[in-house]
Amino acid sequence: MPRYTLFRKMVLLLVIMLVPIVGLYFYSNRTSTEVLGNELNQSNTNQLNFFQTQVNTNIELFSLWPTLLMQDPDIFGFKDIFLSSEYFNLDIINLVKRIQTKLNIQESSSNWKTKLYIFSPSLGRMVSDNDVEAYDNNNDLKKRMKPGWQVEKKGEGNNEYYEFSLITAYPYSSFNHPEDANLIIELKFDSSNIQDMLDKFKSDGRRDPVYYKQDLGIIYNRTADRSLTNEILQQIREEPLKVVENRTLELHGQQYLVNIAASKTIGWYLIDYMPLKDILAPIEKSNRLFYFSVGLLLLMSCLAAYMLYAEVQVPMKKLVIAFKKLRNEDYSVRLHSKGNNEFSFVFQRFNSMVDQIQQLFENVYMERIHVREARLKQLQSQINPHFFYNCFSFISSMAKLGNMKAVVAMSQNLSSYYRYTTRQERDVVPLLEELEFVRNYLEIQKMRKPQLEFIIDMPDVMRKWELPLLVVQPLVENAVLHGIEPRSGAGSIRIVGELHKDEMRIVVEDGGKGMISGEMDKLKLSLSQPMNQEMGCGLWNVQQRMQIRYGESAGLTFMPSDLGGLKVVLHWPIEQTRAQG
């Protein structure tokens, strides 16, 4: 129905407004989720690397124990003892006790549970921290003599564990010929030590770390979900494992974030996984709340739009039509309201206003004209002293320097200036007269500063247009005093007229020191504020006078000049110029 056209437009506008908001929220949320995922992966990778470093540090420390023990005089001398009988003598017993004490101290230096064994082929004895046993030189010890850490699986089912062992022999070349070994040291620890560290690493409750090595097995933490862990490991085994990597897997309709870090020391992979729903749950809850809020807001906005149409738009339309008739000087228009609401009061006041407006219109209009003219006269009178002060200052300076030609020239120019301003009975003058006055001013300035060069390029059609008195000269004066004067050497000023489709422009450029962006913004802001004692009145008066005569679109614009200094553009609309004319 036609009466719902505006309502539909308002609803469409609301939808158009909400779509970018929802789109930006979706994009922002996706970006935040990606950043969160990257940060989480980086954080988890750093934690895994740190944990792996702790484990590797312990294991690498253990790798040094046999070498350190080999340097001990008691242990190193143990290889050269031979039995002349079946029993140890007192010296050997004391030596064994000292060795056991040292083994016990070495094992106690770490919080890991470790066992050290010293084998003496010459005695056929194995010494530990609490026992001395005979062993067969032909047993599997010689078969296990291989460089590096050896891992052996022990136990079955839930009692399954792994035993890590490191064998060091003297001389070191005896690994290839075990029968030539004089002393053998073996270090052992089981996977319960690693399980202890995995349990501490799992303390936050979300992660579930395990150690894994292909073709050997898995070291679980003690509270691990073994079934889920095995399913995840089965998936990640489908692709070769990297030294450090992050993966996202889907299992049973749920996504898991998997982080992997390999141990360079023992070759096992530390694998940690956690469900993404635990991480993204707050974000998903926030998303649901946001979309619900947007839907509710759209529904309430549609209801408000309909109420606005029915209760406001229809009466406002009547009021607009009445004002249009009033604008066309139809003072017979009257409004009649149905019901008793706020618009009935407005309609009554409108009818009362129409009765009085014809009587007041002419008086108010004339009063505004007088106020506008008085304001324009006041602003125009304020700009003249600004130039007089500069002229008298120049005459005083030249008189002190004895430059009488400059004094005479300035005096003549001041006389011409006084004649120009006092004999003007109109508020506007042809641009041609203003430009002649500007040229006269620049010639005097050139006498004071011979290096000054200026160009005035104005289209003939613009020279006939009229504009307020003394609006170009202050721009030129500011270019000379604030642009050219502070710099030594030559200076140039260019005055150009531009006629565009909708407006006229007079451009004043100088080759002076110029202004930075912040200074130009500050100057532009000062022109729109009330004049105070700190700012000069020249530019401010030009801005105010142009806006009073031609409207808010007229005034001054500042920008850097190609000459190196400041470029000031005086612009005003052509339509306003014709209306004023």
C-alpha angles and dihedrals in degrees: 000000000000094000089064094055094099091044091055091048091052092048090048090050091051091051091048089051094048097045094067090045092052090043093050091046091050092048092045091047092049091047091048091049091050091048090047090050092049092046091046091050090048092047093047091046091051091049092048091048090049091049091046089050090054092051093044091048091055093046093046088049090053089051088063095051098080091048091048092047090048088062093055110107094222094049095040090049090051089078094064098055119109126185120235090187139020093265134064118248122226095267092053091046091053090047091051091050091052090050091049091051091052091048090051092050091048093050091048092053090079130056088224119094105245137164127211122200127188118200121198111195091190092057096031088226135129116210123200130170092273108018147043117208137174116242135191115250089214096054125112092278090089089048090054094050100116130137118259133016118329122202124202126185115232135185130010137263115343090354091060117128140158129241119212118201136179121193124199122185135190121253092034092219090065091087087084091043108032092179089067095057115120097184132017126192121190126191120197137182131160133227093261087086091057090045089056090056092045090053091053091046089054093054094111090067099228103078126068109196124190138171116237136184122178116244090011112061150249133295106209128197109246095255097041122139093237096187093053091042092053091050092051092047090050090057097046091048088067089078127041113266119241128214091254124006145142125221137180114214131185118217127169091349093307129105123228129197108223123193122190131192125172126218113232090197103055101010095237122135120233106215124188127178137179133178114260092217090069089055099040098038094097091048093049090048090051090049093052091048092049095049091045089051091049091051092048091047091052091050093049091045091054090051091048090048091054092048089048090052096047100039102032114014097056095050090041090054090055090048092049092051090050091050091050090055089047090052088055087056094254098146093171092078116119132177126221120194130203117224129002113286141118093286092056087061091047091050091051092050090047091055090048091048092052090054091056102033096078091055095046099038099079095045094047093046093052092046091053090051091054092047091049092050092047090051091049092050091050094051092045092052092051095062097058098069090052090066094039092057091053092047094051090046089053093048090049092050094047092047091054089050092048094240097146094168090061090046091052092045092049091046090052090047091049089051090051090047092051090048090048095051101037097045093050106101092172128078092223131046134188113273088236092066092046091051092050088053090049091049090052090051092050093049089056091048090050089056088056093043109027092187090065113113125186139182126198113194113172126161113242092236091059094049089069095054118100124229136168118294117267102006098124099042095063090054091052091044092053090048090054099042100038102026109032104024098059090056125071121226129026124353135187136205125193124194114190132174120216125191113200133178096263105017148022124238135196110194120201114188131176136191092224133119094293129204134269121240094260093052092050091051090050091049092049091050092050091057091061094050130075112279116257135184094266097062128064118248098222103084092028092056092047090052093048095045093049092049093047092052102035105022137251094307091066125080142075133328126191130207140145116284128228086230089066100256135070128317116209119190119199107197137172134169119266094221091057089049091054091046091052090047 
